[in-house]
Amino acid sequence: MSKAIRAALVAAALLSCALTAPTRGAEAAFFPGVVFDYGGKYDKSFNEGVLTGIERFHRETGITYKALEISNDVQREQYLRRLAEHGADIILAVGFSQAPAVAKVAKEFPEIKFTLIDGVVNLPNVQSILFSEQEGSYLVGMLAALSSKTNTVGFVGGMDIPLIRRFECGYEQGVKAVAPDDHILVNMVGTTPAAWSDPTRGGELAKSQFDRGVDVVFAAAGQSGMGVLQAAKDADRLAIGVDSNQNHLFPGHVLTSMVKRVDVAAYNAIKAAQDGTWQAGVRTLGLKEEGVGWALDANNAKLVTPEMKAALDAASAEIQAGTRKVANYDETNGCKY
Amino acid sequence: MSVSTNTDGLPRWATLALLPAINLGAALVVSSLVILAIGQDPVSALAFMVKGAVGTGTGLSYTLYYATSLIFTGLAVAVANHTGLFNIGGEGQAYIGGLGTGLVCLALTGWPWYAVLPVAVLAGALFGAVWGLIPGYLQAYRGSHIVITTIMFNFLASALMVYLLGGPLLEHGQMAPESREFAESTFLPGVKEIAAALGYRTSTLPLNLSLVVALLCAVGVWFFIWHTRWGFQMRTVGANDAAARYAGINARTTIVVAMALSGALAGLVGINELQGVQHRVTLNFQAGMGFTGIAVALMGRGHPVGIVLSSLLFGALYQGGAELSFEYNEISPRLVVVIQGVVILFSGALEHMFRPALVRLLKPKAPAGAGQRA
């Protein structure tokens, strides 16, 4: 009994060390706030990328922040407003779903800086950060086609929304650029936000794609992607991770990861707000800005031959120079290229 | 939710007030232990929750806003329950009802809100009713179990809405799967507008006129269930459908009507969430209100007064929880779900746990010859 209590106390102590203490009634000190989207700050993917960025800022400067997780739509606005009323210097809103809430609250607090990640709000005190997911997806699509021996590659998306279609479309273009006759099997985990956190279904979809001849699958599905990666390992095929570098999860079975440097974006936004160099407006981070890319490290070095790397680097250079165009699903209103 | 038949001699006031209070107290004690276990001071945390939920005008406004949606779904579950049907499709009915409301608001651009409101209410109720009526029909005429079909209809609703919001209703060039914003004239006045009309200034708050609609619905349900022939038929079918049929009641029609009515009530959530607050059709705007409505109806014992009160309690838990996680970085939002769960457990599932003890305490002294020691 007393052992259990002690264990609980130790756990509680560790927990309170791991998480930063809130600064109540923060005086004039710099005070950033962040509102995460559904999925929460430990989603091993998009939200957690932002958390990594803020944690880095916290470690470097010792400045504490307030991080809030929502449990329904109305709380977005509520938390943004509470942070603004608390006198936050910069408020990070994570996820495109927060755009309407940011638009509303930013209008009410014109002196406070807002940075919206993955969405656009055109106001003089809002910085909107977008990523050219299609460019990164294009490169991993090329790599998938170059690695495939069955000439069939797969894509498992999370929730069926335009954002994920943008990943899929870029991937498809990359595959077709290398091998115009390759087959691409596309599945979405679901049609509700639960699709972001269903690794079981992700794994099942991957397995069924493997049964139909797929030997490389790209998972753009948040936490559900973990199931895809696991299935690739179990079936001895290859998977491609997303958002964070997931190469280390199953070394030898993760071909690469389409990284989206949300952490860098979050860190830079807060840092810039502290330095006074923060600027409103839309920023699109693509290959050129190193906002997206593909991960190559010790874990997947054996899977990527020098020829593959050269092909990807060449394509990357062309995309950055603008000589190779990658269609954006949202702009072309469908995957047309 | 069986309207408790008092056979154990517990006074009515104890059943209605004391027992729920004891259950709530027990739930708070258990919640305190959980908060203690994660190394926080439960008294100050719970006090903060209460203060955040009802202690400030802003907090109270959020509490009432949540309560509004819960009144709709709680009433929906209760109406079906009086007919002996366990409608767990409130979530889907609210979702589809919101589509009706949203379409009206999108179409009636330029109309003033007071003209839009009745149409939006009708459309929301109609869409929700259709979503409840189909499982009701399948239950009544095909014997498909209502629990299964309503669950399935939740998924169907979700799939349909994702399709609509990701395609036909999606504004081009917009990332989030949402419709465009309604015209400003159709917005239901909120506290801010009403206060401004009276010469006060408040910040933007979600509470809006739909609370009045919800309270009218509560009165309407009370009248309908206990003071109309249809209500009587529903309660009879709910109590014993074989006897109801023997008495000449068409149980099948009654079931279909009850489910349609239930769906219609749930369908009004969109008035609060969409016309009142979001001002656009969004994905999952109902955010679990349909499911929480089950707990609300259980705790409110199927009576509109009880449902309004338990809606307030659950609204306060939602809002208090939001404030709690704002103030305490160490307390995860998930803890709030734990507290809500414990409250549901004690006041719903274990509602009779303390009853025998209370009966022993409160029962009037047994008359002579009760056959027990003095």
Chai-1 contact restraints between the chains, C-beta under 6 A:
chainA,res_idxA,chainB,res_idxB,connection_type,confidence,min_distance_angstrom,max_distance_angstrom,comment,restraint_id
A,A8,B,A37,contact,1.0,0.0,6.0,A-B,restraint_1
A,A12,B,I38,contact,1.0,0.0,6.0,A-B,restraint_2
A,A12,B,G39,contact,1.0,0.0,6.0,A-B,restraint_3
A,S16,B,E330,contact,1.0,0.0,6.0,A-B,restraint_4
A,L19,B,N329,contact,1.0,0.0,6.0,A-B,restraint_5
A,L19,B,E330,contact,1.0,0.0,6.0,A-B,restraint_6
A,P22,B,N329,contact,1.0,0.0,6.0,A-B,restraint_7
A,E69,B,P333,contact,1.0,0.0,6.0,A-B,restraint_8
A,S71,B,P333,contact,1.0,0.0,6.0,A-B,restraint_9
A,N72,B,A287,contact,1.0,0.0,6.0,A-B,restraint_10
A,D73,B,F285,contact,1.0,0.0,6.0,A-B,restraint_11
A,V74,B,P206,contact,1.0,0.0,6.0,A-B,restraint_12
A,Q75,B,A322,contact,1.0,0.0,6.0,A-B,restraint_13
A,R82,B,F326,contact,1.0,0.0,6.0,A-B,restraint_14
A,F96,B,M175,contact,1.0,0.0,6.0,A-B,restraint_15
A,F96,B,A176,contact,1.0,0.0,6.0,A-B,restraint_16
A,S97,B,A176,contact,1.0,0.0,6.0,A-B,restraint_17
A,G119,B,M175,contact,1.0,0.0,6.0,A-B,restraint_18
A,I161,B,G166,contact,1.0,0.0,6.0,A-B,restraint_19
A,I161,B,P177,contact,1.0,0.0,6.0,A-B,restraint_20
A,T191,B,A159,contact,1.0,0.0,6.0,A-B,restraint_21
A,T191,B,V162,contact,1.0,0.0,6.0,A-B,restraint_22
A,T192,B,S158,contact,1.0,0.0,6.0,A-B,restraint_23
